[in-house]
């Protein structure tokens, strides 16, 4: 009891103090905990907000990419004949309200999903594609009715979540026409939780044949020919066409052949190695690749230019780079002018045209629209061949209709031994594709261009003599055929198949002129404004049409030369009329050093008759149809050319720009069969072709610069048309550069052959902005319009 | 009773505080109160610092997004390399020409520790203050912006490396620490094609 009474007060006092301190401590700790909690929550909220924002941005970007692919895929189902997709046509394609005036429009079946076969328009095709997703995700009840085309034509699609089970992150895409342009605006909403991000970008509907050359006949690309753009051929896809006798779909000759015996041997070794080890079909071997690089050390091949590949160019550098600096100097003057110092030439007098071709290829190397000192620093015209020239035989890819194994089985060797030279495809594209679908690699024929040819026909006036006489009065000249010299056809060919005595017109300007049937003239230094329309007999279906009236050269014992009928007994029928000579009923014209401010077009012969219906373009012939063409500014008469073009008017220029040569079914030769080089190489006559070029078969030799797309129409079939008399399809090929008879080119010549005078210098560049003529059935393409990319709501 | 009083007297005598006890008690109480106040103050300082840090983070993120958006939407970029064969340009400025033709310039002024922005021909404005540029291991300035070009003109990607200093008013002086600086690093590429 005493203890209890003595201890209680003491105990009470101690508890009182502890309570105070405990309470104070509790307050402090609570404050600290509260503040920490607030801070931690704020940090977490900020971090979560940033994370969601990043996810929303990512979702929106995913939506944009998704929509871009879907738009491209569905657009490609619409195959249109109209050449240009403008605002009005884009609107009608979108809504499905196109008319007969728009030309043929066909819609291919859907790919990758089951949907209606014939949507009314692109909007419906896209809607069907989105509908086929069969998604059930609907963050909002209103989403359940999507996809839907609204009254204003806007297509709103159903949201798509990016992760199964996570409904917080999704995107939704809308498509809308942009009035006043041929564009479709894609708006992608990305959502992550409560955070939303919107991206938009316009995509231009257009029509582009993305080939530098597209041909149904076999293609031959010779030495000293550089190609920038894809090459496509469907040769070999018709039953019985792919045979050893009919030749290969593509033959390419390395640019570095015939420079030295040692180099030829090394090229042979490289070709053999490529045929065995090149897994991606680009004609190059990667030292770092386990399969491609395996034997390079054994073969002694090194990547001299350091571009990651061993190719022909490395072997060339290894052969001629005397000082081992990785470059081959070919022009000391240019190296000095480029500020590279006084370097000694390492490659002169061997093939100067090849050196020029490589060093002067792609003047605007930085794509800034001007050619200046910065381009020289990037290797343009610096007198040195090195890695800066980014050499490749083909900058693009190859597309074949044939099967790879079928071709190689027929040829008896790997195709890469036939198509030699490095191929540098663009990003994300294979160097070579086989069995390309007929809807993608389409065949073009003469009928496709009837409407376009008709427009040209209506433009041209039947007053040739009047215009010629006016030109004569204005200082031009005329040489009648009777006193003109005979010239070989093809011009300059050592194995000519015919001879013409042509009337010569020189220094005359023609405007929208029809060249009458049977004129068979030579135009020298003439200017053609607008349309130059060539008349010919279209009903030239007699299999002997080529040969009636053909001449051969007769060399008399006294040294004199005369010309006599080649097939005296051969006649051709034109309806009920028997013709001993078909020349007066056709047109074989040569243009030498002429200027075309517009287009060449002509009647479409019903049969390919290359002996009779032929256009040869030689000398420094130039084609321009765009007053703003940068090339014009480089011409000495730039101001005159531009003024003359502007005088033609916008509407006419628009049509002329769609095709610089519209000669379906004709044979078109560009350049000389005998190579020419001026004493000053810069002054060597160079044919400059622009725009879309339509012909039956083309031969391009000598020195030429082609910027556009070459569309060939003639598919040679044994026993038919010009092949009726034991002709073989191998001989009817589109040839660019020089080949010899051993390659199936009976008109050409190679070193050692009579008449060989060099390999020339040819550039073939695809122009992505080239307008197309009406008539070519081709799928709609879609191109992103980079400058329309927006983050946030679209304007 | 006596016992009782006596006991009571003893208790009263024991319950009374001596001066020393009082002083000790006061000292202990004062010490504890001081410690608590200090802890409380540290807590509040910490809170303020964290708020400042969070604010800096938010501002930094906004600036990062702004710069990356400009890069993504830009049409042309500078400064270009003097030699077009050079792929990289490093410096304290970035010039972006938008598709509309408007030019937006970003410039880090190391002396003022400020990132400036100028739109078109307008005045230069402060985008972010307290910004420092990167330095190498030896302390030499390294460009805050790194531009990678192709063919001397075409931008492949733009990167930036900036450090935002912490607010000195929010320093935790008691612990001798400072608000940690925030490093802003980003890389972006122009959106030319979505595939």
Boltz contact constraints between the chains, C-beta under 6 A:
constraints:
  - contact:
      token1: [A, 24]
      token2: [B, 36]
      max_distance: 6.0
  - contact:
      token1: [A, 28]
      token2: [B, 36]
      max_distance: 6.0
  - contact:
      token1: [A, 28]
      token2: [B, 39]
      max_distance: 6.0
  - contact:
      token1: [A, 28]
      token2: [B, 40]
      max_distance: 6.0
  - contact:
      token1: [A, 31]
      token2: [B, 40]
      max_distance: 6.0
  - contact:
      token1: [A, 31]
      token2: [B, 43]
      max_distance: 6.0
  - contact:
      token1: [A, 32]
      token2: [B, 43]
      max_distance: 6.0
  - contact:
      token1: [A, 35]
      token2: [B, 43]
      max_distance: 6.0
  - contact:
      token1: [A, 35]
      token2: [B, 47]
      max_distance: 6.0
  - contact:
      token1: [A, 39]
      token2: [B, 47]
      max_distance: 6.0
  - contact:
      token1: [A, 39]
      token2: [B, 50]
      max_distance: 6.0
  - contact:
      token1: [A, 42]
      token2: [B, 54]
      max_distance: 6.0
  - contact:
      token1: [A, 43]
      token2: [B, 54]
      max_distance: 6.0
  - contact:
      token1: [A, 46]
      token2: [B, 54]
      max_distance: 6.0
  - contact:
      token1: [A, 46]
      token2: [B, 57]
      max_distance: 6.0
  - contact:
      token1: [A, 46]
      token2: [B, 58]
      max_distance: 6.0
  - contact:
      token1: [A, 50]
      token2: [B, 61]
      max_distance: 6.0
  - contact:
      token1: [A, 64]
      token2: [B, 194]
      max_distance: 6.0
  - contact:
      token1: [A, 65]
      token2: [B, 194]
      max_distance: 6.0
  - contact:
      token1: [A, 65]
      token2: [B, 195]
      max_distance: 6.0
  - contact:
      token1: [A, 68]
      token2: [B, 194]
      max_distance: 6.0
  - contact:
      token1: [A, 68]
      token2: [B, 195]
      max_distance: 6.0
  - contact:
      token1: [A, 366]
      token2: [B, 84]
      max_distance: 6.0
  - contact:
      token1: [A, 366]
      token2: [B, 151]
      max_distance: 6.0
  - contact:
      token1: [A, 366]
      token2: [B, 152]
      max_distance: 6.0
  - contact:
      token1: [A, 366]
      token2: [B, 153]
      max_distance: 6.0
  - contact:
      token1: [A, 368]
      token2: [B, 153]
      max_distance: 6.0
  - contact:
      token1: [A, 374]
      token2: [B, 84]
      max_distance: 6.0
  - contact:
      token1: [A, 374]
      token2: [B, 152]
      max_distance: 6.0
  - contact:
      token1: [A, 377]
      token2: [B, 84]
      max_distance: 6.0
  - contact:
      token1: [A, 378]
      token2: [B, 84]
      max_distance: 6.0
  - contact:
      token1: [A, 784]
      token2: [B, 193]
      max_distance: 6.0
  - contact:
      token1: [A, 784]
      token2: [B, 194]
      max_distance: 6.0
  - contact:
      token1: [A, 786]
      token2: [B, 192]
      max_distance: 6.0
  - contact:
      token1: [A, 787]
      token2: [B, 75]
      max_distance: 6.0
  - contact:
      token1: [A, 787]
      token2: [B, 99]
      max_distance: 6.0
  - contact:
      token1: [A, 789]
      token2: [B, 73]
      max_distance: 6.0
  - contact:
      token1: [A, 789]
      token2: [B, 191]
      max_distance: 6.0
  - contact:
      token1: [A, 791]
      token2: [B, 69]
      max_distance: 6.0
